[in-house]
């Protein structure tokens, strides 16, 4: 490969990365110090346990399904 081809490939890769980052969904939750499901105190993250996270995700999916229908 020639240096020009390598440079072009690197530029294309950087452009695709910037495009992907610009179009990614942004987080909608903010850290509050409480579990977003049961309101238990947490020091990091959004949920106190995996069960609360799963329950929250299940409810959010159901809300999305209701909007589509």
Predicted model as a PDB file, atoms N, CA, C, CB and O in Angstrom, pLDDT in the B-factor column:
MODEL        1                                                                  
ATOM      1  N   UNK A   1       0.841  -1.178   0.000  1.00 55.00           N  
ATOM      2  CA  UNK A   1       0.000   0.000   0.000  1.00 55.00           C  
ATOM      3  C   UNK A   1       0.884   1.240   0.000  1.00 55.00           C  
ATOM      4  CB  UNK A   1      -0.956  -0.001   1.214  1.00 55.00           C  
ATOM      5  O   UNK A   1       1.973   1.262   0.575  1.00 55.00           O  
ATOM      6  N   UNK A   2       0.393   2.229  -0.642  1.00 72.00           N  
ATOM      7  CA  UNK A   2       1.104   3.501  -0.673  1.00 72.00           C  
ATOM      8  C   UNK A   2       0.685   4.338   0.528  1.00 72.00           C  
ATOM      9  CB  UNK A   2       0.829   4.261  -1.998  1.00 72.00           C  
ATOM     10  O   UNK A   2      -0.372   4.117   1.119  1.00 72.00           O  
ATOM     11  N   UNK A   3       1.522   5.290   0.873  1.00 76.00           N  
ATOM     12  CA  UNK A   3       1.242   6.159   2.019  1.00 76.00           C  
ATOM     13  C   UNK A   3      -0.062   6.928   1.823  1.00 76.00           C  
ATOM     14  CB  UNK A   3       2.402   7.140   2.240  1.00 76.00           C  
ATOM     15  O   UNK A   3      -0.803   7.143   2.782  1.00 76.00           O  
ATOM     16  N   UNK A   4      -0.355   7.353   0.566  1.00 90.00           N  
ATOM     17  CA  UNK A   4      -1.595   8.087   0.311  1.00 90.00           C  
ATOM     18  C   UNK A   4      -2.826   7.237   0.631  1.00 90.00           C  
ATOM     19  CB  UNK A   4      -1.644   8.550  -1.149  1.00 90.00           C  
ATOM     20  O   UNK A   4      -3.793   7.744   1.200  1.00 90.00           O  
ATOM     21  N   UNK A   5      -2.801   5.955   0.272  1.00 91.00           N  
ATOM     22  CA  UNK A   5      -3.922   5.066   0.553  1.00 91.00           C  
ATOM     23  C   UNK A   5      -4.104   4.872   2.057  1.00 91.00           C  
ATOM     24  CB  UNK A   5      -3.712   3.712  -0.132  1.00 91.00           C  
ATOM     25  O   UNK A   5      -5.225   4.838   2.565  1.00 91.00           O  
ATOM     26  N   UNK A   6      -2.986   4.749   2.750  1.00 91.00           N  
ATOM     27  CA  UNK A   6      -3.051   4.578   4.204  1.00 91.00           C  
ATOM     28  C   UNK A   6      -3.599   5.848   4.847  1.00 91.00           C  
ATOM     29  CB  UNK A   6      -1.652   4.233   4.784  1.00 91.00           C  
ATOM     30  O   UNK A   6      -4.432   5.768   5.750  1.00 91.00           O  
ATOM     31  N   UNK A   7      -3.150   7.008   4.403  1.00 91.00           N  
ATOM     32  CA  UNK A   7      -3.649   8.282   4.927  1.00 91.00           C  
ATOM     33  C   UNK A   7      -5.138   8.436   4.659  1.00 91.00           C  
ATOM     34  CB  UNK A   7      -2.881   9.455   4.310  1.00 91.00           C  
ATOM     35  O   UNK A   7      -5.888   8.863   5.536  1.00 91.00           O  
ATOM     36  N   UNK A   8      -5.570   8.089   3.451  1.00 93.00           N  
ATOM     37  CA  UNK A   8      -6.993   8.184   3.102  1.00 93.00           C  
ATOM     38  C   UNK A   8      -7.836   7.252   3.973  1.00 93.00           C  
ATOM     39  CB  UNK A   8      -7.203   7.849   1.615  1.00 93.00           C  
ATOM     40  O   UNK A   8      -8.919   7.622   4.426  1.00 93.00           O  
ATOM     41  N   UNK A   9      -7.334   6.052   4.198  1.00 93.00           N  
ATOM     42  CA  UNK A   9      -8.053   5.093   5.040  1.00 93.00           C  
ATOM     43  C   UNK A   9      -8.144   5.604   6.475  1.00 93.00           C  
ATOM     44  CB  UNK A   9      -7.359   3.715   5.008  1.00 93.00           C  
ATOM     45  O   UNK A   9      -9.186   5.465   7.115  1.00 93.00           O  
ATOM     46  N   UNK A  10      -7.072   6.189   6.980  1.00 94.00           N  
ATOM     47  CA  UNK A  10      -7.080   6.727   8.347  1.00 94.00           C  
ATOM     48  C   UNK A  10      -8.057   7.892   8.458  1.00 94.00           C  
ATOM     49  CB  UNK A  10      -5.662   7.181   8.762  1.00 94.00           C  
ATOM     50  O   UNK A  10      -8.774   8.003   9.452  1.00 94.00           O  
ATOM     51  N   UNK A  11      -8.094   8.760   7.453  1.00 95.00           N  
ATOM     52  CA  UNK A  11      -9.025   9.889   7.455  1.00 95.00           C  
ATOM     53  C   UNK A  11     -10.473   9.405   7.407  1.00 95.00           C  
ATOM     54  CB  UNK A  11      -8.741  10.819   6.266  1.00 95.00           C  
ATOM     55  O   UNK A  11     -11.334   9.943   8.104  1.00 95.00           O  
ATOM     56  N   UNK A  12     -10.738   8.398   6.592  1.00 95.00           N  
ATOM     57  CA  UNK A  12     -12.092   7.842   6.500  1.00 95.00           C  
ATOM     58  C   UNK A  12     -12.506   7.203   7.823  1.00 95.00           C  
ATOM     59  CB  UNK A  12     -12.174   6.804   5.362  1.00 95.00           C  
ATOM     60  O   UNK A  12     -13.643   7.364   8.267  1.00 95.00           O  
ATOM     61  N   UNK A  13     -11.591   6.486   8.442  1.00 97.00           N  
ATOM     62  CA  UNK A  13     -11.892   5.870   9.738  1.00 97.00           C  
ATOM     63  C   UNK A  13     -12.194   6.943  10.789  1.00 97.00           C  
ATOM     64  CB  UNK A  13     -10.710   4.984  10.203  1.00 97.00           C  
ATOM     65  O   UNK A  13     -13.144   6.797  11.559  1.00 97.00           O  
ATOM     66  N   UNK A  14     -11.409   8.008  10.831  1.00 96.00           N  
ATOM     67  CA  UNK A  14     -11.635   9.098  11.789  1.00 96.00           C  
ATOM     68  C   UNK A  14     -12.975   9.774  11.519  1.00 96.00           C  
ATOM     69  CB  UNK A  14     -10.491  10.135  11.716  1.00 96.00           C  
ATOM     70  O   UNK A  14     -13.701  10.108  12.456  1.00 96.00           O  
ATOM     71  N   UNK A  15     -13.308   9.976  10.246  1.00 95.00           N  
ATOM     72  CA  UNK A  15     -14.593  10.586   9.888  1.00 95.00           C  
ATOM     73  C   UNK A  15     -15.755   9.704  10.329  1.00 95.00           C  
ATOM     74  CB  UNK A  15     -14.667  10.836   8.373  1.00 95.00           C  
ATOM     75  O   UNK A  15     -16.724  10.198  10.906  1.00 95.00           O  
ATOM     76  N   UNK A  16     -15.666   8.413  10.065  1.00 95.00           N  
ATOM     77  CA  UNK A  16     -16.733   7.481  10.467  1.00 95.00           C  
ATOM     78  C   UNK A  16     -16.891   7.441  11.977  1.00 95.00           C  
ATOM     79  CB  UNK A  16     -16.442   6.072   9.939  1.00 95.00           C  
ATOM     80  O   UNK A  16     -18.013   7.345  12.473  1.00 95.00           O  
ATOM     81  N   UNK A  17     -15.786   7.511  12.723  1.00 95.00           N  
ATOM     82  CA  UNK A  17     -15.856   7.518  14.178  1.00 95.00           C  
ATOM     83  C   UNK A  17     -16.543   8.788  14.677  1.00 95.00           C  
ATOM     84  CB  UNK A  17     -14.449   7.398  14.784  1.00 95.00           C  
ATOM     85  O   UNK A  17     -17.398   8.720  15.559  1.00 95.00           O  
ATOM     86  N   UNK A  18     -16.181   9.937  14.125  1.00 95.00           N  
ATOM     87  CA  UNK A  18     -16.817  11.196  14.511  1.00 95.00           C  
ATOM     88  C   UNK A  18     -18.306  11.169  14.196  1.00 95.00           C  
ATOM     89  CB  UNK A  18     -16.148  12.379  13.799  1.00 95.00           C  
ATOM     90  O   UNK A  18     -19.116  11.637  14.996  1.00 95.00           O  
ATOM     91  N   UNK A  19     -18.670  10.637  13.059  1.00 94.00           N  
ATOM     92  CA  UNK A  19     -20.070  10.545  12.654  1.00 94.00           C  
ATOM     93  C   UNK A  19     -20.852   9.637  13.604  1.00 94.00           C  
ATOM     94  CB  UNK A  19     -20.178  10.024  11.211  1.00 94.00           C  
ATOM     95  O   UNK A  19     -21.963   9.968  14.018  1.00 94.00           O  
ATOM     96  N   UNK A  20     -20.270   8.507  13.940  1.00 93.00           N  
ATOM     97  CA  UNK A  20     -20.932   7.573  14.853  1.00 93.00           C  
ATOM     98  C   UNK A  20     -21.108   8.196  16.238  1.00 93.00           C  
ATOM     99  CB  UNK A  20     -20.127   6.266  14.960  1.00 93.00           C  
ATOM    100  O   UNK A  20     -22.164   8.049  16.853  1.00 93.00           O  
ATOM    101  N   UNK A  21     -20.092   8.883  16.724  1.00 91.00           N  
ATOM    102  CA  UNK A  21     -20.195   9.521  18.037  1.00 91.00           C  
ATOM    103  C   UNK A  21     -21.231  10.637  18.039  1.00 91.00           C  
ATOM    104  CB  UNK A  21     -18.840  10.074  18.465  1.00 91.00           C  
ATOM    105  O   UNK A  21     -21.950  10.808  19.023  1.00 91.00           O  
ATOM    106  N   UNK A  22     -21.318  11.388  16.966  1.00 92.00           N  
ATOM    107  CA  UNK A  22     -22.274  12.492  16.884  1.00 92.00           C  
ATOM    108  C   UNK A  22     -23.712  11.975  16.836  1.00 92.00           C  
ATOM    109  CB  UNK A  22     -21.984  13.357  15.650  1.00 92.00           C  
ATOM    110  O   UNK A  22     -24.625  12.661  17.293  1.00 92.00           O  
ATOM    111  N   UNK A  23     -23.926  10.783  16.292  1.00 93.00           N  
ATOM    112  CA  UNK A  23     -25.278  10.257  16.106  1.00 93.00           C  
ATOM    113  C   UNK A  23     -25.689   9.210  17.125  1.00 93.00           C  
ATOM    114  CB  UNK A  23     -25.398   9.678  14.751  1.00 93.00           C  
ATOM    115  O   UNK A  23     -26.758   8.613  16.999  1.00 93.00           O  
ATOM    116  N   UNK A  24     -24.852   8.976  18.138  1.00 91.00           N  
ATOM    117  CA  UNK A  24     -25.205   7.973  19.149  1.00 91.00           C  
ATOM    118  C   UNK A  24     -26.289   8.533  20.063  1.00 91.00           C  
ATOM    119  CB  UNK A  24     -23.955   7.552  19.978  1.00 91.00           C  
ATOM    120  O   UNK A  24     -26.369   9.746  20.259  1.00 91.00           O  
ATOM    121  N   UNK A  25     -27.107   7.676  20.613  1.00 87.00           N  
ATOM    122  CA  UNK A  25     -28.111   8.154  21.565  1.00 87.00           C  
ATOM    123  C   UNK A  25     -27.423   8.646  22.839  1.00 87.00           C  
ATOM    124  CB  UNK A  25     -29.135   7.031  21.897  1.00 87.00           C  
ATOM    125  O   UNK A  25     -26.507   8.003  23.351  1.00 87.00           O  
ATOM    126  N   UNK A  26     -27.867   9.768  23.330  1.00 83.00           N  
ATOM    127  CA  UNK A  26     -27.293  10.325  24.546  1.00 83.00           C  
ATOM    128  C   UNK A  26     -28.039   9.771  25.754  1.00 83.00           C  
ATOM    129  CB  UNK A  26     -27.349  11.873  24.526  1.00 83.00           C  
ATOM    130  O   UNK A  26     -29.246   9.540  25.688  1.00 83.00           O  
ATOM    131  N   UNK A  27     -27.330   9.559  26.851  1.00 77.00           N  
ATOM    132  CA  UNK A  27     -27.968   9.020  28.045  1.00 77.00           C  
ATOM    133  C   UNK A  27     -29.099   9.935  28.521  1.00 77.00           C  
ATOM    134  CB  UNK A  27     -26.932   8.829  29.162  1.00 77.00           C  
ATOM    135  O   UNK A  27     -28.972  11.159  28.485  1.00 77.00           O  
ATOM    136  N   UNK A  28     -30.192   9.341  28.962  1.00 84.00           N  
ATOM    137  CA  UNK A  28     -31.317  10.124  29.438  1.00 84.00           C  
ATOM    138  C   UNK A  28     -31.380  10.148  30.958  1.00 84.00           C  
ATOM    139  CB  UNK A  28     -32.610   9.576  28.873  1.00 84.00           C  
ATOM    140  O   UNK A  28     -32.093  10.971  31.532  1.00 84.00           O  
ATOM    141  N   UNK A  29     -30.652   9.266  31.613  1.00 89.00           N  
ATOM    142  CA  UNK A  29     -30.648   9.223  33.071  1.00 89.00           C  
ATOM    143  C   UNK A  29     -29.468  10.010  33.605  1.00 89.00           C  
ATOM    144  CB  UNK A  29     -30.602   7.770  33.579  1.00 89.00           C  
ATOM    145  O   UNK A  29     -28.404  10.062  32.987  1.00 89.00           O  
ATOM    146  N   UNK A  30     -29.671  10.619  34.756  1.00 91.00           N  
ATOM    147  CA  UNK A  30     -28.598  11.326  35.442  1.00 91.00           C  
ATOM    148  C   UNK A  30     -28.400  10.691  36.810  1.00 91.00           C  
ATOM    149  CB  UNK A  30     -28.911  12.848  35.570  1.00 91.00           C  
ATOM    150  O   UNK A  30     -29.342  10.180  37.415  1.00 91.00           O  
ATOM    151  N   UNK A  31     -27.163  10.732  37.285  1.00 93.00           N  
ATOM    152  CA  UNK A  31     -26.864  10.182  38.603  1.00 93.00           C  
ATOM    153  C   UNK A  31     -27.522  11.066  39.660  1.00 93.00           C  
ATOM    154  CB  UNK A  31     -25.320  10.080  38.837  1.00 93.00           C  
ATOM    155  O   UNK A  31     -27.305  12.278  39.695  1.00 93.00           O  
ATOM    156  N   UNK A  32     -28.322  10.449  40.513  1.00 94.00           N  
ATOM    157  CA  UNK A  32     -29.028  11.182  41.566  1.00 94.00           C  
ATOM    158  C   UNK A  32     -28.639  10.711  42.962  1.00 94.00           C  
ATOM    159  CB  UNK A  32     -30.525  11.041  41.382  1.00 94.00           C  
ATOM    160  O   UNK A  32     -29.003  11.340  43.955  1.00 94.00           O  
ATOM    161  N   UNK A  33     -27.899   9.602  43.041  1.00 95.00           N  
ATOM    162  CA  UNK A  33     -27.574   9.029  44.343  1.00 95.00           C  
ATOM    163  C   UNK A  33     -28.630   8.051  44.823  1.00 95.00           C  
ATOM    164  CB  UNK A  33     -27.398  10.124  45.361  1.00 95.00           C  
ATOM    165  O   UNK A  33     -28.490   7.451  45.889  1.00 95.00           O  
ATOM    166  N   UNK A  34     -29.700   7.888  44.029  1.00 97.00           N  
ATOM    167  CA  UNK A  34     -30.764   6.943  44.356  1.00 97.00           C  
ATOM    168  C   UNK A  34     -30.984   6.000  43.180  1.00 97.00           C  
ATOM    169  CB  UNK A  34     -32.075   7.687  44.714  1.00 97.00           C  
ATOM    170  O   UNK A  34     -30.793   6.372  42.023  1.00 97.00           O  
ATOM    171  N   UNK A  35     -31.384   4.791  43.492  1.00 97.00           N  
ATOM    172  CA  UNK A  35     -31.761   3.825  42.467  1.00 97.00           C  
ATOM    173  C   UNK A  35     -32.950   4.391  41.690  1.00 97.00           C  
ATOM    174  CB  UNK A  35     -32.108   2.432  43.098  1.00 97.00           C  
ATOM    175  O   UNK A  35     -33.913   4.865  42.292  1.00 97.00           O  
ATOM    176  N   UNK A  36     -32.890   4.347  40.392  1.00 95.00           N  
ATOM    177  CA  UNK A  36     -33.970   4.894  39.570  1.00 95.00           C  
ATOM    178  C   UNK A  36     -35.232   4.031  39.604  1.00 95.00           C  
ATOM    179  CB  UNK A  36     -33.498   5.045  38.139  1.00 95.00           C  
ATOM    180  O   UNK A  36     -36.268   4.425  39.067  1.00 95.00           O  
ATOM    181  N   UNK A  37     -35.151   2.874  40.225  1.00 95.00           N  
ATOM    182  CA  UNK A  37     -36.324   2.006  40.314  1.00 95.00           C  
ATOM    183  C   UNK A  37     -36.930   2.012  41.720  1.00 95.00           C  
ATOM    184  CB  UNK A  37     -35.951   0.579  39.916  1.00 95.00           C  
ATOM    185  O   UNK A  37     -38.125   2.261  41.876  1.00 95.00           O  
ATOM    186  N   UNK A  38     -36.121   1.743  42.734  1.00 96.00           N  
ATOM    187  CA  UNK A  38     -36.676   1.611  44.089  1.00 96.00           C  
ATOM    188  C   UNK A  38     -36.281   2.753  45.022  1.00 96.00           C  
ATOM    189  CB  UNK A  38     -36.230   0.305  44.693  1.00 96.00           C  
ATOM    190  O   UNK A  38     -36.719   2.787  46.172  1.00 96.00           O  
ATOM    191  N   UNK A  39     -35.475   3.672  44.552  1.00 95.00           N  
ATOM    192  CA  UNK A  39     -35.031   4.854  45.299  1.00 95.00           C  
ATOM    193  C   UNK A  39     -34.102   4.544  46.472  1.00 95.00           C  
ATOM    194  CB  UNK A  39     -36.224   5.591  45.809  1.00 95.00           C  
ATOM    195  O   UNK A  39     -33.922   5.383  47.355  1.00 95.00           O  
ATOM    196  N   UNK A  40     -33.514   3.353  46.489  1.00 96.00           N  
ATOM    197  CA  UNK A  40     -32.492   2.993  47.479  1.00 96.00           C  
ATOM    198  C   UNK A  40     -31.254   3.852  47.205  1.00 96.00           C  
ATOM    199  CB  UNK A  40     -32.142   1.447  47.417  1.00 96.00           C  
ATOM    200  O   UNK A  40     -30.978   4.178  46.051  1.00 96.00           O  
ATOM    201  N   UNK A  41     -30.500   4.226  48.253  1.00 96.00           N  
ATOM    202  CA  UNK A  41     -29.286   5.010  48.073  1.00 96.00           C  
ATOM    203  C   UNK A  41     -28.229   4.188  47.352  1.00 96.00           C  
ATOM    204  CB  UNK A  41     -28.752   5.499  49.425  1.00 96.00           C  
ATOM    205  O   UNK A  41     -28.024   3.017  47.668  1.00 96.00           O  
ATOM    206  N   UNK A  42     -27.553   4.807  46.374  1.00 96.00           N  
ATOM    207  CA  UNK A  42     -26.449   4.165  45.652  1.00 96.00           C  
ATOM    208  C   UNK A  42     -25.287   5.152  45.587  1.00 96.00           C  
ATOM    209  CB  UNK A  42     -26.891   3.713  44.209  1.00 96.00           C  
ATOM    210  O   UNK A  42     -25.496   6.364  45.528  1.00 96.00           O  
ATOM    211  N   UNK A  43     -24.062   4.626  45.597  1.00 95.00           N  
ATOM    212  CA  UNK A  43     -22.890   5.499  45.525  1.00 95.00           C  
ATOM    213  C   UNK A  43     -22.407   5.659  44.087  1.00 95.00           C  
ATOM    214  CB  UNK A  43     -21.761   4.947  46.398  1.00 95.00           C  
ATOM    215  O   UNK A  43     -21.761   6.653  43.755  1.00 95.00           O  
ATOM    216  N   UNK A  44     -22.716   4.684  43.234  1.00 93.00           N  
ATOM    217  CA  UNK A  44     -22.356   4.770  41.818  1.00 93.00           C  
ATOM    218  C   UNK A  44     -23.462   4.134  40.993  1.00 93.00           C  
ATOM    219  CB  UNK A  44     -20.987   4.077  41.538  1.00 93.00           C  
ATOM    220  O   UNK A  44     -24.217   3.300  41.494  1.00 93.00           O  
ATOM    221  N   UNK A  45     -23.556   4.519  39.759  1.00 93.00           N  
ATOM    222  CA  UNK A  45     -24.518   3.916  38.846  1.00 93.00           C  
ATOM    223  C   UNK A  45     -25.923   4.447  39.042  1.00 93.00           C  
ATOM    224  CB  UNK A  45     -24.520   2.429  39.012  1.00 93.00           C  
ATOM    225  O   UNK A  45     -26.145   5.408  39.778  1.00 93.00           O  
ATOM    226  N   UNK A  46     -26.867   3.806  38.371  1.00 95.00           N  
ATOM    227  CA  UNK A  46     -28.252   4.242  38.379  1.00 95.00           C  
ATOM    228  C   UNK A  46     -29.169   3.313  39.158  1.00 95.00           C  
ATOM    229  CB  UNK A  46     -28.746   4.368  36.979  1.00 95.00           C  
ATOM    230  O   UNK A  46     -30.286   3.693  39.509  1.00 95.00           O  
ATOM    231  N   UNK A  47     -28.705   2.091  39.433  1.00 97.00           N  
ATOM    232  CA  UNK A  47     -29.542   1.089  40.093  1.00 97.00           C  
ATOM    233  C   UNK A  47     -28.763   0.434  41.227  1.00 97.00           C  
ATOM    234  CB  UNK A  47     -30.026   0.022  39.080  1.00 97.00           C  
ATOM    235  O   UNK A  47     -27.537   0.340  41.184  1.00 97.00           O  
ATOM    236  N   UNK A  48     -29.498  -0.018  42.246  1.00 96.00           N  
ATOM    237  CA  UNK A  48     -28.852  -0.650  43.395  1.00 96.00           C  
ATOM    238  C   UNK A  48     -28.489  -2.110  43.113  1.00 96.00           C  
ATOM    239  CB  UNK A  48     -29.763  -0.569  44.616  1.00 96.00           C  
ATOM    240  O   UNK A  48     -27.583  -2.659  43.741  1.00 96.00           O  
ATOM    241  N   UNK A  49     -29.199  -2.740  42.165  1.00 96.00           N  
ATOM    242  CA  UNK A  49     -28.937  -4.144  41.870  1.00 96.00           C  
ATOM    243  C   UNK A  49     -29.404  -4.469  40.450  1.00 96.00           C  
ATOM    244  CB  UNK A  49     -29.642  -5.063  42.902  1.00 96.00           C  
ATOM    245  O   UNK A  49     -30.101  -3.679  39.814  1.00 96.00           O  
ATOM    246  N   UNK A  50     -29.014  -5.619  39.978  1.00 96.00           N  
ATOM    247  CA  UNK A  50     -29.379  -6.009  38.615  1.00 96.00           C  
ATOM    248  C   UNK A  50     -30.888  -6.229  38.472  1.00 96.00           C  
ATOM    249  CB  UNK A  50     -28.628  -7.279  38.214  1.00 96.00           C  
ATOM    250  O   UNK A  50     -31.448  -6.009  37.398  1.00 96.00           O  
ATOM    251  N   UNK A  51     -31.539  -6.660  39.544  1.00 97.00           N  
ATOM    252  CA  UNK A  51     -32.987  -6.874  39.471  1.00 97.00           C  
ATOM    253  C   UNK A  51     -33.726  -5.558  39.223  1.00 97.00           C  
ATOM    254  CB  UNK A  51     -33.497  -7.529  40.767  1.00 97.00           C  
ATOM    255  O   UNK A  51     -34.657  -5.511  38.419  1.00 97.00           O  
ATOM    256  N   UNK A  52     -33.313  -4.490  39.910  1.00 97.00           N  
ATOM    257  CA  UNK A  52     -33.949  -3.185  39.700  1.00 97.00           C  
ATOM    258  C   UNK A  52     -33.699  -2.690  38.272  1.00 97.00           C  
ATOM    259  CB  UNK A  52     -33.420  -2.151  40.725  1.00 97.00           C  
ATOM    260  O   UNK A  52     -34.596  -2.143  37.630  1.00 97.00           O  
ATOM    261  N   UNK A  53     -32.469  -2.888  37.785  1.00 96.00           N  
ATOM    262  CA  UNK A  53     -32.151  -2.480  36.417  1.00 96.00           C  
ATOM    263  C   UNK A  53     -33.019  -3.233  35.422  1.00 96.00           C  
ATOM    264  CB  UNK A  53     -30.664  -2.718  36.112  1.00 96.00           C  
ATOM    265  O   UNK A  53     -33.569  -2.634  34.498  1.00 96.00           O  
ATOM    266  N   UNK A  54     -33.144  -4.544  35.604  1.00 97.00           N  
ATOM    267  CA  UNK A  54     -33.951  -5.360  34.694  1.00 97.00           C  
ATOM    268  C   UNK A  54     -35.427  -4.965  34.744  1.00 97.00           C  
ATOM    269  CB  UNK A  54     -33.796  -6.843  35.039  1.00 97.00           C  
ATOM    270  O   UNK A  54     -36.087  -4.893  33.707  1.00 97.00           O  
ATOM    271  N   UNK A  55     -35.939  -4.712  35.935  1.00 97.00           N  
ATOM    272  CA  UNK A  55     -37.338  -4.293  36.065  1.00 97.00           C  
ATOM    273  C   UNK A  55     -37.568  -2.943  35.388  1.00 97.00           C  
ATOM    274  CB  UNK A  55     -37.741  -4.215  37.550  1.00 97.00           C  
ATOM    275  O   UNK A  55     -38.568  -2.746  34.699  1.00 97.00           O  
ATOM    276  N   UNK A  56     -36.637  -2.023  35.591  1.00 96.00           N  
ATOM    277  CA  UNK A  56     -36.750  -0.707  34.956  1.00 96.00           C  
ATOM    278  C   UNK A  56     -36.726  -0.842  33.424  1.00 96.00           C  
ATOM    279  CB  UNK A  56     -35.603   0.223  35.433  1.00 96.00           C  
ATOM    280  O   UNK A  56     -37.538  -0.230  32.730  1.00 96.00           O  
ATOM    281  N   UNK A  57     -35.795  -1.644  32.908  1.00 95.00           N  
ATOM    282  CA  UNK A  57     -35.702  -1.855  31.456  1.00 95.00           C  
ATOM    283  C   UNK A  57     -36.977  -2.489  30.910  1.00 95.00           C  
ATOM    284  CB  UNK A  57     -34.490  -2.741  31.117  1.00 95.00           C  
ATOM    285  O   UNK A  57     -37.435  -2.128  29.826  1.00 95.00           O  
ATOM    286  N   UNK A  58     -37.552  -3.431  31.655  1.00 96.00           N  
ATOM    287  CA  UNK A  58     -38.796  -4.099  31.233  1.00 96.00           C  
ATOM    288  C   UNK A  58     -39.930  -3.080  31.124  1.00 96.00           C  
ATOM    289  CB  UNK A  58     -39.182  -5.228  32.232  1.00 96.00           C  
ATOM    290  O   UNK A  58     -40.692  -3.090  30.157  1.00 96.00           O  
ATOM    291  N   UNK A  59     -40.034  -2.209  32.113  1.00 95.00           N  
ATOM    292  CA  UNK A  59     -41.082  -1.183  32.101  1.00 95.00           C  
ATOM    293  C   UNK A  59     -40.863  -0.198  30.949  1.00 95.00           C  
ATOM    294  CB  UNK A  59     -41.115  -0.428  33.449  1.00 95.00           C  
ATOM    295  O   UNK A  59     -41.821   0.191  30.280  1.00 95.00           O  
ATOM    296  N   UNK A  60     -39.622   0.205  30.714  1.00 92.00           N  
ATOM    297  CA  UNK A  60     -39.333   1.134  29.617  1.00 92.00           C  
ATOM    298  C   UNK A  60     -39.653   0.500  28.258  1.00 92.00           C  
ATOM    299  CB  UNK A  60     -37.855   1.572  29.662  1.00 92.00           C  
ATOM    300  O   UNK A  60     -40.176   1.174  27.370  1.00 92.00           O  
ATOM    301  N   UNK A  61     -39.342  -0.793  28.092  1.00 93.00           N  
ATOM    302  CA  UNK A  61     -39.680  -1.490  26.837  1.00 93.00           C  
ATOM    303  C   UNK A  61     -41.188  -1.532  26.648  1.00 93.00           C  
ATOM    304  CB  UNK A  61     -39.102  -2.929  26.830  1.00 93.00           C  
ATOM    305  O   UNK A  61     -41.680  -1.348  25.534  1.00 93.00           O  
ATOM    306  N   UNK A  62     -41.928  -1.774  27.731  1.00 94.00           N  
ATOM    307  CA  UNK A  62     -43.398  -1.805  27.652  1.00 94.00           C  
ATOM    308  C   UNK A  62     -43.928  -0.435  27.250  1.00 94.00           C  
ATOM    309  CB  UNK A  62     -44.016  -2.243  29.008  1.00 94.00           C  
ATOM    310  O   UNK A  62     -44.861  -0.347  26.452  1.00 94.00           O  
ATOM    311  N   UNK A  63     -43.353   0.628  27.784  1.00 90.00           N  
ATOM    312  CA  UNK A  63     -43.766   1.985  27.405  1.00 90.00           C  
ATOM    313  C   UNK A  63     -43.523   2.224  25.913  1.00 90.00           C  
ATOM    314  CB  UNK A  63     -43.005   3.038  28.246  1.00 90.00           C  
ATOM    315  O   UNK A  63     -44.355   2.817  25.226  1.00 90.00           O  
ATOM    316  N   UNK A  64     -42.381   1.759  25.425  1.00 88.00           N  
ATOM    317  CA  UNK A  64     -42.069   1.916  24.000  1.00 88.00           C  
ATOM    318  C   UNK A  64     -43.063   1.150  23.144  1.00 88.00           C  
ATOM    319  CB  UNK A  64     -40.639   1.439  23.701  1.00 88.00           C  
ATOM    320  O   UNK A  64     -43.492   1.642  22.100  1.00 88.00           O  
ATOM    321  N   UNK A  65     -43.431  -0.040  23.571  1.00 88.00           N  
ATOM    322  CA  UNK A  65     -44.386  -0.850  22.817  1.00 88.00           C  
ATOM    323  C   UNK A  65     -45.766  -0.188  22.772  1.00 88.00           C  
ATOM    324  CB  UNK A  65     -44.494  -2.248  23.433  1.00 88.00           C  
ATOM    325  O   UNK A  65     -46.456  -0.236  21.754  1.00 88.00           O  
ATOM    326  N   UNK A  66     -46.152   0.425  23.881  1.00 85.00           N  
ATOM    327  CA  UNK A  66     -47.440   1.129  23.920  1.00 85.00           C  
ATOM    328  C   UNK A  66     -47.455   2.328  22.989  1.00 85.00           C  
ATOM    329  CB  UNK A  66     -47.755   1.580  25.339  1.00 85.00           C  
ATOM    330  O   UNK A  66     -48.490   2.639  22.399  1.00 85.00           O  
ATOM    331  N   UNK A  67     -46.311   3.010  22.847  1.00 76.00           N  
ATOM    332  CA  UNK A  67     -46.231   4.159  21.930  1.00 76.00           C  
ATOM    333  C   UNK A  67     -46.350   3.722  20.485  1.00 76.00           C  
ATOM    334  CB  UNK A  67     -44.920   4.916  22.130  1.00 76.00           C  
ATOM    335  O   UNK A  67     -46.934   4.434  19.669  1.00 76.00           O  
ATOM    336  N   UNK A  68     -45.806   2.563  20.159  1.00 70.00           N  
ATOM    337  CA  UNK A  68     -45.816   2.062  18.782  1.00 70.00           C  
ATOM    338  C   UNK A  68     -47.211   1.615  18.403  1.00 70.00           C  
ATOM    339  CB  UNK A  68     -44.820   0.903  18.608  1.00 70.00           C  
ATOM    340  O   UNK A  68     -47.639   1.831  17.269  1.00 70.00           O  
ATOM    341  N   UNK A  69     -47.920   1.005  19.314  1.00 59.00           N  
ATOM    342  CA  UNK A  69     -49.237   0.446  19.028  1.00 59.00           C  
ATOM    343  C   UNK A  69     -50.294   1.520  18.835  1.00 59.00           C  
ATOM    344  CB  UNK A  69     -49.656  -0.480  20.136  1.00 59.00           C  
ATOM    345  O   UNK A  69     -51.457   1.203  18.586  1.00 59.00           O  
TER     346      UNK A  69                                                      
ENDMDL                                                                          
END                                                                             
